[in-house]
Amino acid sequence: MSGANLGLLILKERISATRMMVIWPLLAIFILFSSWGLSDPKANLPADIVVDSAYDVMFTSTAFIIFSATLGAVLISFDGISRDRISGVLEVKLSQPMKRSTYARALVIGHWGAIFVPVTILNIMSLIVIWYRMGELPTIEEVFIHTLGTALLLLWYTTIQLLSSSLAKDMGSSIAIGIGAWMLFTLLWLIITTVVAGLSGIGVENLDSPEYVRIEGIMDLFSPNGVYHHLLEMPLDEIDRGISPIAIVASAIAWSLIPLQLFIMRIERLKP
């Protein structure tokens, strides 16, 4: 069996799993409801949130995508290795006439596809919501950047979670490590950024100061969520955090390759 076929089988298995009965509603609530609310011309939004176009709605709603879709990636992938390892099935799978590196890539593709497919479907539905509410649609370029950025974000979290699953001795440890990584980048990264800014001699009483925004932009290069925001900010002329596009693209490539290579190396050396 080829790696592509194996990846497709894993995708079908995961996307039809019972846990998707929880993940689908979670994604729908966050993605569709956020698009509906943010596209309302009468919405009472905070002063620092400006929604003047269809892409502004898509960009602002990414906060909800980060919270729900990345958590979905963790929930789908947390037992990708540990379950088979505990049951003894992993030993059988690794003994098959397939390169372990190919098997590792198939695992990533299958688990990533299981979260990317529903997120993409709901994002398309959100475009219909935006068009209905605002009477306009984002450009093809904006949709492409948003889709590519979301695909990469889910790939990064899927790979990190599968790596965690391969390191853990049981499924409980696997999901604990994955949720810990998710909380670090989703909930705690702002605290770490503030600490780094304070240690650098930058006042943190004004988070809108140019100095703090610059530090925040640099720190975001070391977070998958931050790189995702950098990518989506590219079409927005009014947002400039002083980070060059080259640094953003390089960071996105690094997040795509380094965790994947670490996971492949782990599978190649894994002793079930």
Salt bridges, closest charged atoms under 4 A:
GLU13 OE2 - ARG83 NH2 3.15
ASP40 OD2 - ARG133 NH2 3.50
ASP79 OD1 - ARG14 NH1 2.90
ASP79 OD2 - ARG19 NH2 2.89
ASP84 OD2 - LYS93 NZ 2.70
GLU216 OE1 - ARG241 NH1 3.72
ASP220 OD2 - ARG241 NH1 2.71
GLU233 OE1 - HIS230 ND1 3.92
GLU233 OE1 - ARG241 NE 3.29
